[in-house]
Amino acid sequence: MSHSFNKIWIHAIWATKERRPLINQSIEQKIHRYIAEQLKEQGCPVRIINGMPDHIHCLFLLNPQKSIAEVIKQIKGSSSHFINQNNLTVDKFAWQTGYAAYSISQSVLDKAFHYIRNQKEHHQKKTFQQEYDDFSQLYGINC
């Protein structure tokens, strides 16, 4: 094979610091658009971004020249700066230190897309902690 080929879809999730519900409906689209622009600038095409007041889900194609850690670090840092610079929240905004990132097979990409798109409905039935525990069990992560 004379060329390298890479197509790794990532479902990334991270929360606001102390899981404070800071992302209200009036600002969430601005934040999602900004994060999408930042991901695209890093060469990571975005399929969908959505979330809740205390956390966010992103589904994007990983740039083969970058690590997941690099991408998430840059996105979280630049989006925090953007939110604070534009006074989008009353209190100082920050993301929690950690994140979760899962590879998504092309065969279940639509399922992941719909899961992220329907976050608001989904969280009427499950808390963020229940969702986190479900993902940890599904992906065999012992926390």
Phi, psi and omega in degrees: 000123185269350180235154174268144178227135183215127176215092183240109176279136181240131170254107182252143181224134172211159187245161173291156179303131182059019181052039178286137182281074186265344185263089180273172185300331183289340182241349188299321180295323176298316180293315180298317178297317180298313180298318178300316178298317180295320177297316179299320178298332178273004180078028181242090179302137184259135174267315179197149172226134177199173179177202182231175180300339183244002177198168184223148176239135176230136175241113184216161178269124184287130173295125183295346179270358185233154174268159177301317181301316178300313183297310183295317179302315181294317182295313181296317180295311183291324180289322175300314179299314179302313181297314181289319180299324182263009178050046181284339177237154179293312179271162176300133183264142173205151173267155171296161183296315187273182177198167173238142178217129183233140174282141182241124178292145177305327183291340179242017181301316180296322179296316178296318179302311181294323177300313180291318181300326184261031182304316184297317178292318181302318184279002169283342181253332184227143175280168176302318180296319178296319178298314179300314179298319178298315179296318180299318179291314181302319183264007175067038181258124177265113182259000000 
